[in-house]
Amino acid sequence: MSHLSNRKAQSASAQERTLADLKPGQRARVVGFAESNALAQRIMQLGLIAGAMLTFVRAAPAGDPIEINVFGYSLSLRKSEARMILVEDVA
Amino acid sequence: MGVDPLSSNRAELKRPIAVVGNPNVGKSTVFNALTGLRQKVANYPGVTVERRLGILSLDHGEAHLVDLPGMYSLSAQSPDEMVALDVLLGRIPDLGTPDAVLIVADASNLRRNLFLASQILELGLPVLVALNMMHVARSRGIALSVKHLEHELQCAVIPVVASRSEGIGALRSALDRTLRHPRAPRLALMPAVKEAAGTLADGFRQLGRAIVPHDIERALIDEGGLVLERLRAAAGAEVAERLSEARAVLGFATESLAAADARCRYEWINRILAQAETRSDRLRGWSDRVDRLVSHPLLGTALFLGVMALVFQAVFSWATPMVDGIDALTRHLGEFVSRQLPEGALASLIVDGMIAGVGSVVVFLPQILILSVFIILLEDTGYMARAAFLMDRLMRFCGLSGQSFIPMLSSFACAVPGIMATRVIADPRDRLATILAAPFMTCSARLPVYTLLISAFVPDKSLAYGLLSLQGLVLLGLYLIGILGGVGTALLLKRTVLRGPAPAFLMELPPYRWPRLRSEAVKKLFAGDRQLIMNMRSWHHE
């Protein structure tokens, strides 16, 4: 799993931010994944690959799950899942 | 539907055209537009995955269509996806390898839809693409070059609006052409993996194990997938070991094979769409505005409770005049007939047996119809997914996810479709817990019993200046008791025998759509009701 530690080391140097840290209306770019498993694969197949742009739309009233927009469609996921997705802010 | 050609063995053996696509792309609408009422619904052997077959009339004869479960990828992670993969690879004995694959794609969201298409195009089967919901794409300022797509995808691409039957004729002739001159696209986006899979398959064959190269490809890429799991179970640890060795050789320096696969496919898609798609930046329009209101923390929750309250009040109050009408009708008919006939066995058979018997079943119909219409409306408008989004946190208290909300809610109409709807729940433990909890929900066949007991024991009093009735409140209470029973069961199961890590909650929130009582909605309604009437009839006999 060397590729994972690489990614982690890269993002750790630039203050690791995940999808769960975003606020409504914020845009971000996917940098990588904190884990490599079937769920990460499914998320990537839905279009959230490294380099993809996303918008944090809103959180449910209880603060969880969250809704994001990826190239024009809405996807909902839990905060625990959002924490797997490493992102960087986009101005 | 007792359609003769479908039930004969000769017809069953005919190789089908498989219809595939992402969820929420109008796949069933395309399927219905092509086949009309000539359909037969059953289950695949051994799994509760719906198998829908239909007959399509073409210029040179008839073709069989099989509607596969909606899916995002061939990397099977659920029983539905595994069945779809088995159909495509010709592993369902009485279906055979499909003659062609019809991909239904959402024209307004082509990027994600092309991911599954990229995997299908590699199967070596003749392919067609129906670009559905062209009107939505147009209204969002998306223009597509069909010619360019046809060139890149190496297959026919037909723009359609299935809900308005636009382009269905063109789709029909394209299917006809494809069946007469079948030609499979040649595509390999991960050539190294394909090559390694071929080599491994040869190696396994020498060991006396016949494994399809496509399965090896899937097992290499989908490390946590069902194909690998099945291979490991069937072929043993030795094969699994060989696979992980091959994976290490193929491995990219900085990413997993799964990540490389997703990246390569999206790079291919982006390259195509850069040429074939132009977007003038327009908002999602009214769907977005509706969404902002519906998902508002306060207004949205209030609306949700309002919708649920409306459903309960409607089922209880709106149905009453119809119920009374049916009741009066059967009584009058009975009296009329008994006046015409001499007293005796025949009169008793007709009046007490037939008229009263049929009447006591038909009298439940209004309530069942009203509830079924509400559930179909919620599904068609896209509100069901928002309900799951809103309810996820709450459902987690009983150890389930928002995905369980839809089957649970459907169980209020009838536990049977509710339990069938649990196939959308990816996690097997969650699915089982939901199946066991769902029958606690008060189904509409139980409703007449409640109604009977309430009208016998609870006074007909108005509360809050006539806005609420005491009888309605008691009914609500009975429903709540059922819900508590279900929640308790789920909680108990998830804490004991079904304990495990929390499952994924990845869900698309489809755009809001105007509901239409389309043919399939009506069909769904009557299919469900027929079942309910059968249930009630047997219940009545007990």
Interface residues (C-beta under 8 A of the other chain):
Chain A: S2 H3 N6 R7 F33 S36 N37 A38 L39 A40 Q41 R42 I43 M44 Q45 L46 G47 I49 A50 A52 R58 A60 P61 A62 G63 D64 P65 E67 V70 F71 G72 Y73 S74 L75 S76 L77 R78 S80 E81
Chain B: Y72 S73 S75 Q77 S108 N109 R111 R112 F115 R140 D222 E223 G224 G225 G251 F252 A253 T254 E255 S256 A258 A259 A262 R263 Y266 R284 D291 S295 P297 L298 G300 T301 A385 A388 F389 L390 D392 R393 L394 G402 A502 A504 F505 L506 M507 E508 L509 P510 P511
